[in-house]
């Protein structure tokens, strides 16, 4: 089990629920726009939010942003250690910075001391696109070993400053390399790990890559907090993260819909019915399993573990609960009957 750190009100690692993160794409200096986006992300289920801090103006906005939101705020900083110090003073809940990139040991110690004084963890975030040149030469490019060596080098810099409140990520856009890096890292350290596949792309392919790279690691018991990186509205990142966590069996977010893929035995128009059930379940927050099956012969048996479900026949269908058939209704009333049974649960 990993160590546990505290990011504001959210525990990360040490057996705590795997938390969902996202990152604003608004200019951080625009407080109104940034707060507005964060509030939308909160509503979608985001639990930790990150903002970019490229300059002094953005750093000065951190305190005002923090006062208007309800989830922990992470400040993403590159190279300028003074921005990290400003964000710590402004009330950041976590700092994302690589100590090896900010200059002298005195600068690293200044950031470490400021964060230690306020109980602020630091995320070391290694990306394949910004690996040190010497590591790229040593390992022949972006490899899992290079990513891990970079991360542990940054860890040592903080440890030398007597700082241990650390979270680590080792991201790249190559899914197999990404997964291998996290596996190697978990074998070498017990710091909590922030999972993600960087530059995953637009939702069509990005969600697929993230489901493989993040979901695969979660199924192996690796990972303490996640961010799905998509070229899209950040709300889509949160929705995708919830789906991945649910599919990996790590957390539940409302109903789990199971449905068969249809075959030659299907005698009713099942596909639009399954989509309608999915649509209606969007507003349901019950942690239940709902089944939409295509065959009245095998459906109730195959979906016996479902809390409630339907299985269609020619012009009609069955409503069942945990494998037990309740009653038969015409096809056009199947969805309504199913929703009524869900209401009873």
N, C-alpha and C positions, 0 to 999 in steps of 0.2 A: 504494500500500500504506500502511496506517495505521502509526502509531508503535506500539511495543510497550511495555507496562507489565508489571510483575511483581506478581501478587496472590498473596502467599505463594509456594507452589511452582508456581503455574499462570501461564504466560505468556499474555497477552491482547493480540491485535493483532500486527502485523508478520509475518503469515504463519503464526502459531501456529494449531493447530486451534481451531475455534469451540467455546468451552467452554459447559457447561450449568450454569445457576444455578437456585436456588429460594430460598424464604424460609420460615422457620419460622412457624407460627401458634400456637405455645405462648408463654406469658408468659416472657420472657427471664429474669426473676428466678427462675423455677423451673428450676434447673440440670438436675435429673434428667430432667424431661420434655423439655427442649430438647435435651439431649445424646442422649436416646433417639430423638427424631425425626430428628436429624441423622445418627445412625448408620444409620437405616432409609433415609434419602435417599442416603447414601453407597453403600449396597448396591444401590440402584436405578440409580445412575450419576450422581448429582449431583457436580459438580466444584468448585463455589463455593457457599457457603451464606450467607444474610443473616439477621440477627436485628434486630428492632426494639429501639431503646434510648430509651424515653420518659422515663426517670427515673434517678436516681442508683442505686437498687437494681438496675436492669437493667444499668447500666454496670459496677457492681461484680461482676456475675456473669460478665462477658465472659472474664476471665482463666481462671476455673475451667472454663467451657465449652470454651475453646480448648485446654486441656490434655487433654481427653478425646475430641477429634475428630481427623480425619486430613485434612480438606480446609480450604482457606482460609476465614476467617470475616470477613464484612463487617458493619459496624455501621451501621444506618440511623438517622440523627439529624435532627431538625428543630428549628431555632431556637436551642437551647441549646448554645453553643459549648463550655461546660465539660464537657458529656457527651462531646463529640468528643475533648477532651483526655484525659479519663479512659479512654476506649476505646483511644486510642493507647498510653497507659501500660500498659493491661491486655493488650496484644499483638494488637490487631485487625490483620488483614491488609489491610483497605481500609475507608475511611470514605465513607459516602454522605451528603452534606450539600450544600446550596446556599449558598455563601458570602454571597450577597446577602440571605439571610434571617436571618443571625445577628447583625446589628448593625454596630457601628463597624468601621473599617478595622483597628484594633488587634486586635479579636477575630478577624477573618479572618486576619491575619498570625500570631496565636498558633496557630491551627489549622494553617495552612500550615507554620509552622516546626516544630511538633511532628511532623507527618507527614513532612516533609522529613528531619528528623533520624533518623527510624526507617525511611525508605524505604517509607512507606505511601502508596499512591495514593489519590486522592479521586475518587469518582464524582459528577459533577454530574447530578442526576436531575430533569429538568423534566417535569411532568405537566400535561395540559390542564386538570385540575380545580383547579390551584393557581397558575395564571399570574398575574403581576402585573396589577393593575387598569389601570395605564396602558397596558400592552401590549394588553389586551383592548379598551380603548377605541380605541387607535390602529389596530388591525387588524380591528375589528368582530367580535370574538369569538375563539374558539380556532381559529387558522389555523396552517398549517405555518410561515409566516413568523414568527408570534408565538412559537411554540415555539422556533424556531432563534434568534431575537433574544434571548430569555430565556437560553438556554443559553450563547450566546457572551458575553453580559453577565457571567454568573457566571465564565466562563473568564477574562475580562479581570481580574476582581478577584483571582483566584489568580495570574495572570501578573504583575500589579503587585506581588505579594508574592514574586516570583521563584520561583514554584512551577509546574511543568510536568508533573507526574506525574498525568495526568488521564485519565479515561474519561467519556464523555457518553451520556446517554439522553434522548430527547425523545418521551415516550409520551402517547397519548390513546386513547380508546375508539373513535374514528372511524377505520376502517382506511385509507381513501384519504388522509385528512389525515395520519395517522401515517406512512404510507409516503412521502408527499411531503416531510414534515419531515426524515426521515432522508436522503433524496436530496439535499435542499438542504444539509443539514449536512455530508454527505460532500464536497460540492463546495466547501465553505468551510473545512474543517479536516481535518487528518490524525490527530486524536486517535482512539483506538479507540472503537468504538460498541457500546453495550449495547442489544440489540434487545428489544422487547416491545410488546405491545398491552395497555394497562392496562385494568382493569375489564372484561376480555373476557367474563366470565360463567361459567356452569356449564359442565362439560365438553362438553355437546352442541353449543352454539354457540361456546363459548370456544375450543375446539380449532380449529374451522373458521376463526374470525377470526384466530387466531394463525398458522395454516397459511398464510393469505393474507398477513397483514401481515409476519410474520417470514420465512416461506418465500419470499415474493415478493422481498424485499430480498436474502436470501441468494443467490437465483438471479441477481441483478444484481451480485453480488460485494460487497455491502454488509453489514457486521456482523461483530463479533469475539467476542461472547459473547451468550447469549440467556437469557431467563427467560419461560416461558409462565405467565401469570397466570390461575389458575383458582379458582373458588369450590369448592374440593375439597381432599382430602388432598394435600399438596404432592408426594407420590410420583407422583400422576397428572400433575403438571406436568413432572416429569423424564421420565416415559414419553412424554408428548406431544412434548417437546423432541427426544428421540432420534428419534422418528418423523418430525418435521419436518426435522431435519438429514439423515436418511437419504433422504427423499423429494426434498430439494433437491440431493442428490448431493454434499453437503458432507462428511459423515462416514458411516461404516458401523458399524452395531451388530448384528452377527450376520446371519442370512439375510435376503435380499430375496425376498419371496414375490410372484410375479406369477400372475394367474389371469384367464381370460377371463370376460366377463359372462354367458355362456351365450346361446343362441339356439335357433331351431327345429331346428338340426342336432344339438343335444345329445341323446344317447340314454342317458345314465346319470345317476344322482342326484348331480350334481357339487357342489352347494352345501354339503351337510353334509360331503362329503369335503374340500373346500377348507378349511372351518372346522376340521376335525380335524387337517389338516396344519398349519394356523396354530397350533393349540394345542400340537402336539408340537414345533414349532420354537421355542417359547418358551424351552426349556432349551438350545438349540443356540447356540454362539457362533462358528460358522464364517461367514466373510464370503463367502457363496455366493448364487447366484440359483437359486431353486426355482420351477418352473412347475407349475400345475395347469390343464390345458386341457380344453375340452369336446368336442373333435372329433378323432378319430384321423386324419382326412384332413389337416387343416391344423395341428393342434396342434404336432407336433414341428418343423414348419417355422417357424411363427410364433414359437415359443419357442426357436429355434435357439441363442440366446445364453445360455440357462439352463444352469447346470452340470448340473442333473438335473431331470427332470420326469415327469409322467404325463399321458396323454390318454385319455379314456374312449370306449368304444363301447357297443353293446348287450350288457350283462351282462359286459363285459370291458374291458380297457384295455391301453395300451402304456406301457412304462417306457423313457424315452430319456435320453441324455446328450449335451448340446451338439448337439442335432438328430439324433443317430444313434439309431435304434431298437435297444434292447437285447433286449427280449423282451415277450411278452404274458402277462397274468395275469388271473384272474377279478376282477370288480369288487370283491368283498369283501376281496381281498388287495392292492389297489392301494396303499393307504396304507402297509401294512407293507413292501411291496416298495420303495416310494419311500424310506422311512426307512433301510432296509438299504443302499441305494445312497448315501445321504447319509453314512452311517457310513464307507463306503469312501473318500470323498473326502478 
